[in-house]
Amino acid sequence: MKQEEIDDQVFELYDEYCHGNIDRREFFKRAGQLTWNRMVGFFREHLS
């Protein structure tokens, strides 16, 4: 997978984790929030 294929928010989040700015728990918490927000947006768009 190339960087161009990864969403910018996800890449920035992973970058924070790799550089030690956030711990693993915070990484997964934020990743889960991003995923949930994307799913809600998708369903709102397609089910309305």
PyMOL commands that set and color helices and strands:
alter all, ss='L'
color gray80, all
select helices_A, chain A and resi 3-5+8-18+24-47
alter helices_A, ss='H'
color red, helices_A
deselect
rebuild
show_as cartoon
